[in-house]
Amino acid sequence: MPDGEVTVSDSDIALMMAMKDEEGLRLFLQRYGGPMKAYLKKYYAHVLQEHEREEAFNWAIHNIWRFAERYHEGKGKLTSWSFRITQRAAQSVIRREISFCSKNREYEDDFDPADPSSEYDGTAQLFGPDDQRWEYVLKAIDTLPALQKAIIQADLAADGTADAQRLTEIHGTSKNSIYVSRNKAHENLKKRVDELMRQSAGKRQ
């Protein structure tokens, strides 16, 4: 580090942003803007187009700046908090449900934009990582026809149900085709997961 150069801590950056000091935002973007974009590309390139990832990034920055005073170091590092907000922003774009950070929410003392929105019930997700069948689900997804696989991947990335309209635009099909393909995908997944579990049980006997 060059003589005389002072390293600003994450805590200082968070405090500056909480006080609406734009230098804090500049320092935050300098330190974490690149990694946030890399995160979006790594985990969402298969379900979000480039301009949608940029939209998610901008929305995440908006929330980080706007709700900086809600960040508490005791809840974790600034980078972890920011990446959770980035994840929620990406899920919002996939679902086209940006309402979770509507202006009314900023007046709720317990609102944290890094936490899942209470409006997201996730009921459309067939299985989850905590389910003992998860490893079989991942294998089964790879066996689905292309459109069914893409829809399921988008639903998982959204942690719920991906917006049908954006899926029609990406895949050049109709909403009806998306609905039908999603239903078929769920049916095929259940059958394929059962098959894989039976095969696994048979090998252990």
Phi and psi restraints in degrees (value plus and minus 20) as a CYANA .aco file:
   2 PRO   PHI     -78.1   -38.1
   2 PRO   PSI     127.3   167.3
   3 ASP   PHI     -77.4   -37.4
   3 ASP   PSI     116.9   156.9
   4 GLY   PHI      66.6   106.6
   4 GLY   PSI     -31.3     8.7
   5 GLU   PHI    -101.4   -61.4
   5 GLU   PSI     111.9   151.9
   6 VAL   PHI    -126.6   -86.6
   6 VAL   PSI     109.0   149.0
   7 THR   PHI    -107.3   -67.3
   7 THR   PSI     103.1   143.1
   8 VAL   PHI    -107.9   -67.9
   8 VAL   PSI     108.4   148.4
   9 SER   PHI     -94.9   -54.9
   9 SER   PSI     141.9   181.9
  10 ASP   PHI     -81.0   -41.0
  10 ASP   PSI     -56.8   -16.8
  11 SER   PHI     -82.1   -42.1
  11 SER   PSI     -60.7   -20.7
  12 ASP   PHI     -86.7   -46.7
  12 ASP   PSI     -60.0   -20.0
  13 ILE   PHI     -82.7   -42.7
  13 ILE   PSI     -64.8   -24.8
  14 ALA   PHI     -82.2   -42.2
  14 ALA   PSI     -61.5   -21.5
  15 LEU   PHI     -85.4   -45.4
  15 LEU   PSI     -61.5   -21.5
  16 MET   PHI     -81.6   -41.6
  16 MET   PSI     -63.4   -23.4
  17 MET   PHI     -87.1   -47.1
  17 MET   PSI     -57.8   -17.8
  18 ALA   PHI     -82.0   -42.0
  18 ALA   PSI     -51.7   -11.7
  19 MET   PHI    -108.0   -68.0
  19 MET   PSI     -14.1    25.9
  20 LYS   PHI      40.9    80.9
  20 LYS   PSI      17.9    57.9
  21 ASP   PHI    -109.1   -69.1
  21 ASP   PSI      93.9   133.9
  22 GLU   PHI     -84.2   -44.2
  22 GLU   PSI     -40.1    -0.1
  23 GLU   PHI     -84.3   -44.3
  23 GLU   PSI     -54.1   -14.1
  24 GLY   PHI     -83.4   -43.4
  24 GLY   PSI     -61.7   -21.7
  25 LEU   PHI     -84.9   -44.9
  25 LEU   PSI     -60.6   -20.6
  26 ARG   PHI     -81.3   -41.3
  26 ARG   PSI     -65.2   -25.2
  27 LEU   PHI     -86.0   -46.0
  27 LEU   PSI     -57.9   -17.9
  28 PHE   PHI     -82.8   -42.8
  28 PHE   PSI     -67.4   -27.4
  29 LEU   PHI     -83.3   -43.3
  29 LEU   PSI     -57.5   -17.5
  30 GLN   PHI     -83.4   -43.4
  30 GLN   PSI     -58.0   -18.0
  31 ARG   PHI    -106.6   -66.6
  31 ARG   PSI     -58.9   -18.9
  32 TYR   PHI    -141.4  -101.4
  32 TYR   PSI     -26.6    13.4
  33 GLY   PHI     -79.2   -39.2
  33 GLY   PSI     -67.4   -27.4
  34 GLY   PHI     -82.1   -42.1
  34 GLY   PSI     -70.1   -30.1
  35 PRO   PHI     -80.4   -40.4
  35 PRO   PSI     -55.0   -15.0
  36 MET   PHI     -85.3   -45.3
  36 MET   PSI     -62.6   -22.6
  37 LYS   PHI     -86.0   -46.0
  37 LYS   PSI     -58.6   -18.6
  38 ALA   PHI     -84.5   -44.5
  38 ALA   PSI     -58.5   -18.5
  39 TYR   PHI     -81.5   -41.5
  39 TYR   PSI     -66.4   -26.4
  40 LEU   PHI     -81.9   -41.9
  40 LEU   PSI     -60.3   -20.3
  41 LYS   PHI     -88.6   -48.6
  41 LYS   PSI     -61.2   -21.2
  42 LYS   PHI     -85.6   -45.6
  42 LYS   PSI     -64.5   -24.5
  43 TYR   PHI    -120.0   -80.0
  43 TYR   PSI     -33.4     6.6
  44 TYR   PHI    -149.2  -109.2
  44 TYR   PSI     -14.7    25.3
  45 ALA   PHI     -81.9   -41.9
  45 ALA   PSI     -47.4    -7.4
  46 HIS   PHI    -100.0   -60.0
  46 HIS   PSI     -32.6     7.4
  47 VAL   PHI    -146.7  -106.7
  47 VAL   PSI     -32.9     7.1
  48 LEU   PHI    -142.0  -102.0
  48 LEU   PSI     112.1   152.1
  49 GLN   PHI     -93.2   -53.2
  49 GLN   PSI     146.3   186.3
  50 GLU   PHI     -77.1   -37.1
  50 GLU   PSI     -64.0   -24.0
  51 HIS   PHI     -88.7   -48.7
  51 HIS   PSI     -46.8    -6.8
  52 GLU   PHI     -94.4   -54.4
  52 GLU   PSI     -55.6   -15.6
  53 ARG   PHI     -85.9   -45.9
  53 ARG   PSI     -56.1   -16.1
  54 GLU   PHI     -86.7   -46.7
  54 GLU   PSI     -58.4   -18.4
  55 GLU   PHI     -82.4   -42.4
  55 GLU   PSI     -64.2   -24.2
  56 ALA   PHI     -82.9   -42.9
  56 ALA   PSI     -61.1   -21.1
  57 PHE   PHI     -81.7   -41.7
  57 PHE   PSI     -67.7   -27.7
  58 ASN   PHI     -82.7   -42.7
  58 ASN   PSI     -58.4   -18.4
  59 TRP   PHI     -89.5   -49.5
  59 TRP   PSI     -56.7   -16.7
  60 ALA   PHI     -83.6   -43.6
  60 ALA   PSI     -64.5   -24.5
  61 ILE   PHI     -82.4   -42.4
  61 ILE   PSI     -60.9   -20.9
  62 HIS   PHI     -77.1   -37.1
  62 HIS   PSI     -66.1   -26.1
  63 ASN   PHI     -91.2   -51.2
  63 ASN   PSI     -58.3   -18.3
  64 ILE   PHI     -82.1   -42.1
  64 ILE   PSI     -63.7   -23.7
  65 TRP   PHI     -88.2   -48.2
  65 TRP   PSI     -64.9   -24.9
  66 ARG   PHI     -90.4   -50.4
  66 ARG   PSI     -56.8   -16.8
  67 PHE   PHI    -129.1   -89.1
  67 PHE   PSI       4.0    44.0
  68 ALA   PHI     -77.1   -37.1
  68 ALA   PSI     -53.4   -13.4
  69 GLU   PHI     -89.4   -49.4
  69 GLU   PSI     -34.0     6.0
  70 ARG   PHI    -103.7   -63.7
  70 ARG   PSI     -32.0     8.0
  71 TYR   PHI     -94.0   -54.0
  71 TYR   PSI     114.1   154.1
  72 HIS   PHI    -148.6  -108.6
  72 HIS   PSI     106.9   146.9
  73 GLU   PHI     -78.3   -38.3
  73 GLU   PSI     -48.0    -8.0
  74 GLY   PHI     -86.0   -46.0
  74 GLY   PSI     -39.9     0.1
  75 LYS   PHI    -105.0   -65.0
  75 LYS   PSI     -26.9    13.1
  76 GLY   PHI     117.5   157.5
  76 GLY   PSI     157.5   197.5
  77 LYS   PHI     -90.1   -50.1
  77 LYS   PSI     134.6   174.6
  78 LEU   PHI     -79.5   -39.5
  78 LEU   PSI     -59.3   -19.3
  79 THR   PHI     -83.5   -43.5
  79 THR   PSI     -60.9   -20.9
  80 SER   PHI     -85.7   -45.7
  80 SER   PSI     -64.2   -24.2
  81 TRP   PHI     -79.2   -39.2
  81 TRP   PSI     -64.2   -24.2
  82 SER   PHI     -87.2   -47.2
  82 SER   PSI     -57.8   -17.8
  83 PHE   PHI     -91.5   -51.5
  83 PHE   PSI     -50.8   -10.8
  84 ARG   PHI     -87.0   -47.0
  84 ARG   PSI     -58.2   -18.2
  85 ILE   PHI     -84.9   -44.9
  85 ILE   PSI     -59.3   -19.3
  86 THR   PHI     -82.2   -42.2
  86 THR   PSI     -61.8   -21.8
  87 GLN   PHI     -82.3   -42.3
  87 GLN   PSI     -64.5   -24.5
  88 ARG   PHI     -84.0   -44.0
  88 ARG   PSI     -57.6   -17.6
  89 ALA   PHI     -84.7   -44.7
  89 ALA   PSI     -61.4   -21.4
  90 ALA   PHI     -83.8   -43.8
  90 ALA   PSI     -62.6   -22.6
  91 GLN   PHI     -83.7   -43.7
  91 GLN   PSI     -55.2   -15.2
  92 SER   PHI     -86.2   -46.2
  92 SER   PSI     -59.6   -19.6
  93 VAL   PHI     -85.5   -45.5
  93 VAL   PSI     -62.0   -22.0
  94 ILE   PHI     -81.7   -41.7
  94 ILE   PSI     -59.5   -19.5
  95 ARG   PHI    -107.4   -67.4
  95 ARG   PSI     -35.7     4.3
  96 ARG   PHI      37.8    77.8
  96 ARG   PSI      20.1    60.1
  97 GLU   PHI    -143.8  -103.8
  97 GLU   PSI      59.8    99.8
  98 ILE   PHI    -104.3   -64.3
  98 ILE   PSI     -20.5    19.5
  99 SER   PHI     -85.5   -45.5
  99 SER   PSI     -36.5     3.5
 100 PHE   PHI     -84.7   -44.7
 100 PHE   PSI     -38.8     1.2
 101 CYS   PHI    -136.9   -96.9
 101 CYS   PSI      16.2    56.2
 102 SER   PHI     -86.1   -46.1
 102 SER   PSI     141.4   181.4
 103 LYS   PHI     -79.0   -39.0
 103 LYS   PSI     -49.8    -9.8
 104 ASN   PHI     -82.3   -42.3
 104 ASN   PSI     -49.2    -9.2
 105 ARG   PHI     -89.7   -49.7
 105 ARG   PSI     -46.8    -6.8
 106 GLU   PHI     -84.8   -44.8
 106 GLU   PSI     -36.1     3.9
 107 TYR   PHI    -112.0   -72.0
 107 TYR   PSI     -19.2    20.8
 108 GLU   PHI    -109.9   -69.9
 108 GLU   PSI      99.4   139.4
 109 ASP   PHI     -80.9   -40.9
 109 ASP   PSI     -49.7    -9.7
 110 ASP   PHI    -115.5   -75.5
 110 ASP   PSI     -14.4    25.6
 111 PHE   PHI     -94.4   -54.4
 111 PHE   PSI     108.8   148.8
 112 ASP   PHI    -150.4  -110.4
 112 ASP   PSI      96.9   136.9
 113 PRO   PHI     -86.7   -46.7
 113 PRO   PSI     -29.2    10.8
 114 ALA   PHI    -105.6   -65.6
 114 ALA   PSI     -33.8     6.2
 115 ASP   PHI    -109.8   -69.8
 115 ASP   PSI     133.7   173.7
 116 PRO   PHI     -80.5   -40.5
 116 PRO   PSI     121.1   161.1
 117 SER   PHI     -89.4   -49.4
 117 SER   PSI     122.5   162.5
 118 SER   PHI     -88.0   -48.0
 118 SER   PSI     -34.0     6.0
 119 GLU   PHI     -97.6   -57.6
 119 GLU   PSI     -31.6     8.4
 120 TYR   PHI    -118.0   -78.0
 120 TYR   PSI      87.6   127.6
 121 ASP   PHI    -113.0   -73.0
 121 ASP   PSI     -35.7     4.3
 122 GLY   PHI      45.4    85.4
 122 GLY   PSI      -1.6    38.4
 123 THR   PHI     -87.6   -47.6
 123 THR   PSI     -40.4    -0.4
 124 ALA   PHI     -99.3   -59.3
 124 ALA   PSI     -32.6     7.4
 125 GLN   PHI     -94.8   -54.8
 125 GLN   PSI     106.3   146.3
 126 LEU   PHI     -88.8   -48.8
 126 LEU   PSI     -70.3   -30.3
 127 PHE   PHI    -155.6  -115.6
 127 PHE   PSI     146.3   186.3
 128 GLY   PHI    -153.9  -113.9
 128 GLY   PSI     147.3   187.3
 129 PRO   PHI     -77.2   -37.2
 129 PRO   PSI     -45.3    -5.3
 130 ASP   PHI    -101.0   -61.0
 130 ASP   PSI     -31.1     8.9
 131 ASP   PHI     -95.6   -55.6
 131 ASP   PSI     118.1   158.1
 132 GLN   PHI     -84.7   -44.7
 132 GLN   PSI     -36.7     3.3
 133 ARG   PHI    -108.2   -68.2
 133 ARG   PSI     -19.1    20.9
 134 TRP   PHI     -75.0   -35.0
 134 TRP   PSI     -64.1   -24.1
 135 GLU   PHI     -82.5   -42.5
 135 GLU   PSI     -52.9   -12.9
 136 TYR   PHI     -95.2   -55.2
 136 TYR   PSI     -52.9   -12.9
 137 VAL   PHI     -82.6   -42.6
 137 VAL   PSI     -65.1   -25.1
 138 LEU   PHI     -81.5   -41.5
 138 LEU   PSI     -60.4   -20.4
 139 LYS   PHI     -87.2   -47.2
 139 LYS   PSI     -60.0   -20.0
 140 ALA   PHI     -86.9   -46.9
 140 ALA   PSI     -56.7   -16.7
 141 ILE   PHI     -78.1   -38.1
 141 ILE   PSI     -59.0   -19.0
 142 ASP   PHI     -85.8   -45.8
 142 ASP   PSI     -38.0     2.0
 143 THR   PHI    -112.1   -72.1
 143 THR   PSI     -25.4    14.6
 144 LEU   PHI     -94.7   -54.7
 144 LEU   PSI     133.9   173.9
 145 PRO   PHI     -77.3   -37.3
 145 PRO   PSI     135.7   175.7
 146 ALA   PHI     -71.5   -31.5
 146 ALA   PSI     -69.7   -29.7
 147 LEU   PHI     -87.6   -47.6
 147 LEU   PSI     -62.7   -22.7
 148 GLN   PHI     -81.4   -41.4
 148 GLN   PSI     -62.2   -22.2
 149 LYS   PHI     -82.6   -42.6
 149 LYS   PSI     -63.9   -23.9
 150 ALA   PHI     -83.7   -43.7
 150 ALA   PSI     -59.9   -19.9
 151 ILE   PHI     -86.3   -46.3
 151 ILE   PSI     -65.4   -25.4
 152 ILE   PHI     -83.4   -43.4
 152 ILE   PSI     -61.5   -21.5
 153 GLN   PHI     -82.9   -42.9
 153 GLN   PSI     -59.0   -19.0
 154 ALA   PHI     -87.2   -47.2
 154 ALA   PSI     -60.4   -20.4
 155 ASP   PHI     -83.1   -43.1
 155 ASP   PSI     -62.5   -22.5
 156 LEU   PHI     -86.1   -46.1
 156 LEU   PSI     -60.5   -20.5
 157 ALA   PHI     -85.6   -45.6
 157 ALA   PSI     -51.5   -11.5
 158 ALA   PHI    -102.0   -62.0
 158 ALA   PSI     -29.7    10.3
 159 ASP   PHI      37.0    77.0
 159 ASP   PSI      20.1    60.1
 160 GLY   PHI     152.9   192.9
 160 GLY   PSI    -142.0  -102.0
 161 THR   PHI    -140.7  -100.7
 161 THR   PSI      99.1   139.1
 162 ALA   PHI     -88.7   -48.7
 162 ALA   PSI     128.2   168.2
 163 ASP   PHI     -83.2   -43.2
 163 ASP   PSI     107.1   147.1
 164 ALA   PHI     -86.0   -46.0
 164 ALA   PSI     -56.5   -16.5
 165 GLN   PHI     -83.4   -43.4
 165 GLN   PSI     -64.6   -24.6
 166 ARG   PHI     -89.0   -49.0
 166 ARG   PSI     -50.7   -10.7
 167 LEU   PHI     -87.8   -47.8
 167 LEU   PSI     -56.7   -16.7
 168 THR   PHI     -85.1   -45.1
 168 THR   PSI     -57.2   -17.2
 169 GLU   PHI     -89.0   -49.0
 169 GLU   PSI     -59.1   -19.1
 170 ILE   PHI     -89.7   -49.7
 170 ILE   PSI     -61.7   -21.7
 171 HIS   PHI    -122.6   -82.6
 171 HIS   PSI     -17.9    22.1
 172 GLY   PHI      41.2    81.2
 172 GLY   PSI      25.3    65.3
 173 THR   PHI    -156.4  -116.4
 173 THR   PSI    -189.3  -149.3
 174 SER   PHI    -121.5   -81.5
 174 SER   PSI     142.7   182.7
 175 LYS   PHI     -81.6   -41.6
 175 LYS   PSI     -58.8   -18.8
 176 ASN   PHI     -80.6   -40.6
 176 ASN   PSI     -60.0   -20.0
 177 SER   PHI     -84.8   -44.8
 177 SER   PSI     -57.4   -17.4
 178 ILE   PHI     -84.2   -44.2
 178 ILE   PSI     -66.5   -26.5
 179 TYR   PHI     -81.7   -41.7
 179 TYR   PSI     -65.9   -25.9
 180 VAL   PHI     -84.1   -44.1
 180 VAL   PSI     -64.7   -24.7
 181 SER   PHI     -85.0   -45.0
 181 SER   PSI     -56.2   -16.2
 182 ARG   PHI     -84.9   -44.9
 182 ARG   PSI     -64.6   -24.6
 183 ASN   PHI     -82.0   -42.0
 183 ASN   PSI     -63.6   -23.6
 184 LYS   PHI     -84.3   -44.3
 184 LYS   PSI     -58.6   -18.6
 185 ALA   PHI     -82.0   -42.0
 185 ALA   PSI     -62.4   -22.4
 186 HIS   PHI     -85.5   -45.5
 186 HIS   PSI     -60.8   -20.8
 187 GLU   PHI     -83.8   -43.8
 187 GLU   PSI     -66.0   -26.0
 188 ASN   PHI     -85.8   -45.8
 188 ASN   PSI     -57.2   -17.2
 189 LEU   PHI     -83.8   -43.8
 189 LEU   PSI     -65.9   -25.9
 190 LYS   PHI     -80.0   -40.0
 190 LYS   PSI     -64.0   -24.0
 191 LYS   PHI     -84.1   -44.1
 191 LYS   PSI     -65.9   -25.9
 192 ARG   PHI     -88.4   -48.4
 192 ARG   PSI     -57.8   -17.8
 193 VAL   PHI     -84.3   -44.3
 193 VAL   PSI     -63.3   -23.3
 194 ASP   PHI     -80.1   -40.1
 194 ASP   PSI     -62.1   -22.1
 195 GLU   PHI     -82.1   -42.1
 195 GLU   PSI     -66.1   -26.1
 196 LEU   PHI     -84.9   -44.9
 196 LEU   PSI     -57.3   -17.3
 197 MET   PHI     -88.6   -48.6
 197 MET   PSI     -58.8   -18.8
 198 ARG   PHI     -85.8   -45.8
 198 ARG   PSI     -62.4   -22.4
 199 GLN   PHI     -81.4   -41.4
 199 GLN   PSI     -61.5   -21.5
 200 SER   PHI     -85.7   -45.7
 200 SER   PSI     -62.1   -22.1
 201 ALA   PHI     -84.3   -44.3
 201 ALA   PSI     -57.7   -17.7
 202 GLY   PHI     -85.0   -45.0
 202 GLY   PSI     -55.4   -15.4
 203 LYS   PHI     -90.9   -50.9
 203 LYS   PSI     -48.8    -8.8
 204 ARG   PHI     -99.9   -59.9
 204 ARG   PSI     -37.0     3.0
